[in-house]
């Protein structure tokens, strides 16, 4: 993002939208693509989505300015809706252990992508420029499109599902207005008339969306699956952990690339900044194994509060211990372990809280809330750092990162307290159902 800002002459807060828009589109695309992929045209849906993602990569790669990069990145956000479809496909075409292992691998692709994607594209951007990195992304997705065209199986015979178009529009408009208000408030003044209009539209639209979804027989996102203590805890925690996670990831990325002349930055290259996120992926993968062992031993109720506390610790380290570059590597590993543990705990909690026939829909709701948390954290990071930038200054004051870390720490602590209180006494064991939730069986 700093490289995009430098290349286009945009402010860092404006460049931040190259990430925020992808997460925003992903939040809406996940239930839409999932619903379309449940019907008889799953193969066609996957091919169309991948084609649009390729087009988005090409659009972002062309030297047309920041607005076109943001538009292309928005199209790329549709890809975030493909993971649930891929897991559902594994459930349909494989049986037994192959289905479980394949679905487990698919569920870890996001974490693996963070640790591998950023360093690779960072290296390309550093030596070939930002637009070359986007060309690489488009080419890589084109390979996925060609592979899917050859090997992706057709869906089994099933009736077509009706898409809740109104629900999708209400969700998209509401989230877009909310994120615009969050990201532009500092630049234009929180009392700006057009921002107040945005806030009002966001509130009215999202409230209308809730009522619309609750009244629909086949809603885009079944909010009724959030009823009950355990399901409510899992969904609320997904939103809060997602928010805390992206406050830290984007903050660390900006801090690492801030020039040494600022008095606190490291002047790291784009490649090195990407490598700082590699421990996050490693920590997430390790946490997944630890979580599974704890669940098997009947200690699943402690996973989510403990993971939130570990995430809070990582953010506290970011707020207080970031004078050496190696500290960023360490705290990202700690953060990855906490976030990975939390995300690994959600399927089991949800599976215990809803009937087996509704597990997929409930996991879809959980995924949407994660992306909402990601997008909000991305937009809020830009706002906080812009507020910490002195008038006429090029970079935020170091205290802006302290505030960022403390805010993320506070969100994670609230999550820990909430989950520890509401899950007190444990949850009923249901290992078979929990495994089904993770694997899509």
C-alpha positions in Angstrom: 0.0 0.0 0.0 2.8 2.5 0.7 4.3 1.6 -2.7 0.9 2.1 -4.4 0.6 5.5 -2.7 4.1 6.5 -3.9 3.4 5.2 -7.4 0.1 7.0 -7.8 0.8 10.1 -5.7 -2.2 9.3 -3.4 -2.3 9.6 0.3 -1.8 6.4 2.4 -5.4 6.6 3.5 -6.6 6.6 -0.1 -4.2 3.8 -1.0 -5.6 1.8 1.9 -8.7 1.3 -0.1 -6.9 -1.1 -2.4 -7.1 -3.5 0.5 -10.4 -2.4 2.1 -12.4 -2.7 -1.1 -11.3 -6.2 -1.6 -12.4 -7.2 1.9 -15.7 -5.3 1.5 -16.5 -7.1 -1.8 -15.4 -10.4 -0.2 -17.9 -9.9 2.7 -20.8 -9.6 0.2 -19.4 -12.1 -2.3 -19.0 -14.9 0.2 -22.8 -15.6 0.7 -23.7 -14.7 -2.9 -21.1 -17.0 -4.5 -21.8 -19.7 -1.9 -25.6 -19.5 -2.7 -25.0 -19.6 -6.5 -22.5 -22.5 -6.0 -25.0 -24.6 -4.1 -27.1 -25.0 -7.3 -26.6 -27.0 -10.4 -24.3 -24.4 -12.0 -21.4 -24.6 -9.6 -18.7 -25.2 -12.2 -20.0 -22.2 -14.3 -20.0 -20.0 -11.2 -16.4 -20.9 -10.3 -15.2 -20.2 -13.9 -17.1 -16.9 -14.1 -15.8 -15.7 -10.8 -12.2 -16.6 -11.7 -12.6 -14.8 -15.1 -13.8 -11.7 -13.3 -10.8 -11.9 -10.9 -8.4 -12.2 -13.9 -10.1 -9.1 -15.4 -9.7 -7.3 -12.1 -6.0 -8.1 -12.0 -5.5 -6.8 -15.5 -7.4 -3.6 -14.6 -5.3 -3.0 -11.6 -2.1 -3.7 -13.6 -2.8 -1.1 -16.2 -1.3 2.3 -15.4 -4.6 4.1 -15.3 -4.4 5.7 -11.8 -5.6 4.8 -8.2 -9.3 4.7 -9.0 -8.8 1.9 -11.6 -6.5 0.0 -9.2 -9.3 0.2 -6.5 -11.9 -0.9 -9.1 -9.7 -3.9 -10.1 -9.0 -4.8 -6.5 -12.8 -4.8 -5.9 -13.3 -7.3 -8.7 -10.5 -9.4 -7.2 -12.5 -9.5 -4.0 -14.9 -11.9 -5.5 -12.3 -14.6 -5.1 -12.8 -14.6 -1.3 -16.2 -16.3 -1.9 -14.6 -19.3 -3.6 -13.2 -21.1 -0.5 -16.6 -22.3 0.8 -17.5 -23.5 -2.7 -14.3 -25.4 -3.0 -14.9 -27.1 0.4 -18.4 -28.0 -0.6 -17.0 -29.5 -3.8 -14.6 -31.6 -1.8 -17.5 -32.8 0.3 -19.4 -33.9 -2.9 -16.7 -35.6 -4.9 -14.5 -37.2 -2.2 -15.4 -39.5 0.7 -13.7 -40.4 4.0 -10.2 -39.3 4.8 -9.5 -37.7 1.4 -12.5 -35.4 1.9 -11.4 -34.4 5.4 -7.8 -33.8 4.5 -8.7 -31.8 1.4 -11.2 -29.7 3.1 -8.7 -29.0 6.0 -6.1 -28.0 3.4 -8.6 -25.7 1.7 -9.5 -24.0 5.0 -5.9 -23.1 5.6 -5.3 -21.5 2.2 -6.0 -18.0 3.4 -3.4 -18.1 6.2 -0.9 -19.7 3.8 -1.6 -17.1 1.2 -0.8 -14.2 3.6 2.6 -15.7 4.4 3.5 -16.6 0.8 1.6 -14.1 -1.3 2.9 -10.9 0.2 6.7 -11.7 0.0 6.4 -13.0 -3.6 4.4 -10.1 -4.9 6.5 -7.8 -2.8 9.6 -9.0 -4.5 8.0 -8.5 -7.9 6.8 -5.0 -7.0 10.2 -4.0 -5.7 12.2 -5.0 -8.8 9.5 -4.6 -11.4 7.1 -2.0 -10.0 3.6 -2.1 -8.5 1.9 -2.8 -11.8 4.2 -5.7 -12.6 3.0 -7.3 -9.3 -0.6 -6.9 -10.4 0.2 -8.5 -13.8 1.7 -11.4 -11.9 -1.5 -11.7 -9.9 -3.6 -11.7 -13.0 -1.4 -14.4 -14.7 -1.5 -16.5 -11.6 -5.3 -16.4 -11.4 -5.4 -17.1 -15.2 -3.5 -20.4 -14.4 -6.2 -21.2 -11.8 -8.9 -20.5 -14.3 -7.3 -22.8 -16.9 -6.9 -25.5 -14.3 -10.5 -25.2 -13.1 -11.7 -25.4 -16.7 -9.9 -28.7 -17.2 -10.4 -30.4 -13.8 -13.2 -28.8 -11.8 -16.1 -31.2 -11.6 -19.7 -30.3 -12.3 -22.1 -30.1 -9.4 -24.2 -33.1 -8.5 -27.8 -33.0 -9.5 -29.6 -30.5 -7.3 -32.3 -27.8 -7.6 -31.2 -24.2 -8.4 -31.2 -21.9 -5.4 -32.9 -18.6 -5.5 -30.6 -15.6 -4.9 -31.6 -12.9 -2.4 -30.6 -9.9 -4.6 -32.2 -7.3 -2.3 -30.4 -8.7 0.7 -27.1 -8.5 -1.2 -27.7 -4.9 -2.3 -28.6 -3.8 1.2 -25.6 -5.5 2.7 -23.2 -4.0 0.1 -24.6 -0.5 0.3 -24.7 -0.5 4.1 -21.1 -1.8 4.6 -19.7 0.6 1.9 -21.3 3.6 3.5 -20.1 2.5 6.9 -16.5 2.0 5.7 -16.5 5.3 3.8 -17.6 7.1 6.9 -14.9 5.4 9.0 -12.1 6.0 6.5 -12.9 9.6 5.4 -14.0 11.1 8.8 -10.6 12.4 9.7 -9.9 13.9 6.3 -13.2 15.7 5.9 -14.3 16.2 9.5 -16.6 14.0 11.4 -19.3 16.6 11.3 -19.2 17.0 7.5 -22.7 17.0 6.1 -22.0 14.3 3.5 -20.4 12.1 6.0 -23.4 12.4 8.3 -25.6 11.4 5.4 -23.3 8.4 4.8 -23.6 7.4 8.5 -27.4 7.7 8.4 -27.6 5.7 5.1 -25.4 3.0 6.6 -27.5 2.7 9.8 -30.8 2.7 8.0 -29.6 0.3 5.3 -28.0 -2.2 7.7 -31.0 -2.2 10.0 -33.3 -2.7 7.0 -31.0 -5.6 5.9 -31.4 -7.3 9.3 -35.2 -7.1 9.2 -35.2 -8.2 5.5 -33.1 -11.2 6.2 -35.1 -12.3 9.2 -38.3 -12.2 7.2 -37.0 -14.1 4.2 -37.7 -17.8 3.9 -34.4 -18.3 2.0 -32.2 -15.3 3.1 -28.8 -14.5 1.7 -27.3 -14.7 5.2 -29.4 -16.5 7.8 -29.2 -14.3 10.8 -31.4 -16.6 12.8 -28.5 -19.0 13.1 -26.8 -16.4 15.4 -29.5 -17.0 18.1 -28.3 -18.8 21.2 -25.4 -18.2 23.5 -22.8 -20.3 21.9 -23.5 -19.3 18.3 -23.8 -15.7 19.3 -20.4 -15.9 21.0 -18.7 -17.5 17.9 -20.1 -14.9 15.5 -19.4 -11.9 17.7 -15.8 -13.1 18.4 -15.3 -13.6 14.6 -16.1 -9.9 14.0 -14.0 -8.7 16.9 -10.9 -10.9 16.2 -11.1 -10.0 12.5 -11.1 -6.3 13.5 -8.2 -6.7 15.9 -6.3 -8.8 13.4 -6.3 -6.3 10.6 -5.6 -3.3 12.8 -2.3 -5.0 13.5 -1.5 -6.5 10.1 -1.9 -3.2 8.3 -0.3 -1.2 11.1 2.8 -3.4 11.0 3.0 -3.2 7.2 3.0 0.6 7.3 5.4 0.9 10.2 8.0 -1.4 8.6 8.1 0.6 5.4 8.3 4.0 7.2 11.7 5.6 6.5 14.3 5.6 9.2 14.4 9.4 8.9 11.0 9.5 10.6 12.8 8.6 13.9 11.0 5.3 14.4 10.5 3.5 11.1 12.7 0.8 9.6 12.7 1.7 5.9 12.0 -1.9 5.0 11.6 -2.9 1.4 8.3 -4.3 0.2 9.9 -7.8 0.2 11.0 -7.5 3.8 7.6 -6.1 4.8 6.0 -9.2 3.3 8.4 -11.5 5.0 7.3 -10.0 8.4 3.9 -11.6 7.8 5.4 -15.1 7.2 5.5 -15.8 11.0 1.7 -15.0 11.1 1.0 -17.9 8.7 3.3 -20.2 10.6 1.7 -19.3 13.9 -1.8 -19.9 12.4 -0.9 -23.3 11.1 0.6 -24.4 14.5 -2.4 -23.0 16.3 -4.7 -25.2 14.2 -2.9 -28.3 15.4 -2.9 -27.2 19.0 -6.6 -26.4 18.9 -7.5 -29.8 17.5 -5.5 -31.5 20.3 -7.3 -29.4 23.0 -10.7 -30.2 21.5 -9.9 -33.9 21.5 -9.0 -33.7 25.2 -12.3 -31.9 26.0 -10.7 -28.5 26.6 -12.4 -26.8 23.6 -14.1 -24.2 25.8 -10.8 -22.6 26.7 -9.5 -22.2 23.2 -11.4 -19.1 22.2 -10.7 -17.0 25.4 -7.1 -18.1 25.4 -6.6 -17.3 21.7 -8.1 -13.8 22.3 -5.7 -13.2 25.2 -2.8 -14.3 23.0 -4.0 -11.9 20.3 -4.2 -9.1 22.9 -0.6 -9.9 24.0 0.6 -9.5 20.4 -1.1 -6.1 20.1 0.2 -5.0 23.4 3.8 -5.9 22.2 3.1 -3.8 19.1 2.1 -0.9 21.2 5.1 -1.1 23.6 7.9 -3.1 21.9 8.6 -2.2 18.3 12.0 -0.5 18.4 13.8 -3.4 16.7 12.8 -5.0 13.4 13.1 -8.5 14.8 10.3 -7.6 17.3 7.9 -7.2 14.5 8.6 -10.8 13.3 8.0 -12.1 16.9 4.8 -10.2 17.5 3.4 -11.3 14.2 4.1 -14.9 15.0 2.3 -14.4 18.4 -0.6 -12.7 16.6 -0.8 -15.6 14.1 -1.0 -18.1 16.8 -3.8 -16.2 18.6 -5.9 -15.5 15.5 -5.3 -19.0 14.1 -6.5 -20.6 17.4 -9.6 -18.4 17.4 -10.5 -19.2 13.8 -9.9 -22.9 14.4 -12.3 -22.8 17.4 -15.3 -21.3 15.5 -16.3 -24.4 13.5 -16.6 -26.6 16.6 -18.6 -24.0 18.5 -21.0 -23.4 15.6 -21.4 -27.1 15.0 -22.5 -27.6 18.6 -24.9 -24.7 18.4 -26.9 -25.5 15.3 -28.5 -28.6 13.7 -26.1 -30.4 11.3 -28.3 -29.4 8.3 -27.6 -25.7 9.1 -23.9 -25.9 9.8 -22.9 -24.7 6.3 -25.2 -21.7 6.5 -24.0 -20.8 10.0 -20.3 -21.0 8.9 -21.2 -18.8 6.0 -22.5 -16.1 8.4 -19.3 -16.5 10.5 -17.2 -16.0 7.4 -19.1 -12.8 6.4 -18.5 -11.4 9.9 -14.8 -12.1 9.7 -14.5 -10.2 6.4 -16.6 -7.3 7.9 -14.1 -7.2 10.8 -11.1 -7.3 8.3 -12.5 -4.5 6.2 -13.4 -2.3 9.2 -9.9 -2.9 10.7 -8.3 -1.9 7.4 -10.4 1.3 7.1 -9.9 2.2 10.7 -6.1 1.8 10.5 -6.0 4.5 7.8 -8.1 6.8 9.8 -6.1 6.5 13.0 -2.8 6.9 11.2 -4.1 9.9 9.3 -5.2 11.5 12.6 -1.7 10.9 14.0 0.0 12.6 11.0 1.0 16.3 11.8 -0.4 18.9 9.5 2.0 19.1 6.5 3.8 16.0 7.7 4.6 13.0 5.5 4.3 10.3 8.2 2.3 9.6 11.3 3.8 10.3 14.7 5.0 7.2 16.5 2.3 7.6 19.0 -0.3 6.8 16.3 1.0 3.2 16.2 0.8 3.0 20.0 -2.8 4.0 19.8 -3.4 1.4 17.1 -1.9 -1.3 19.2 -3.7 -0.4 22.3 -7.0 -0.2 20.5 -6.5 -3.7 18.9 -5.4 -5.0 22.3 -8.6 -3.6 23.9 -10.8 -5.2 21.3 -9.0 -8.6 21.9 -9.4 -8.2 25.7 -13.1 -7.6 25.3 -13.3 -10.7 23.2 -11.5 -12.7 25.8 -13.7 -11.5 28.6 -16.9 -12.0 26.6 -16.1 -15.5 25.5 -14.7 -16.6 28.9 -17.9 -15.3 30.6 -20.4 -16.7 28.2 -18.7 -20.0 27.6 -18.2 -20.6 31.3 -19.1 -24.2 32.2 -18.0 -25.4 28.8 -20.0 -26.5 25.8 -21.4 -30.0 25.1 -19.0 -32.3 23.4 -19.8 -33.1 19.8 -16.6 -34.2 18.2 -18.2 -35.8 15.2 -20.3 -32.8 14.4 -17.4 -30.5 15.0 -15.3 -32.4 12.6 -18.1 -32.2 10.0 -18.2 -28.5 10.3 -14.5 -28.1 9.7 -14.4 -30.6 6.8 -17.7 -29.8 5.1 -18.9 -33.4 5.6 
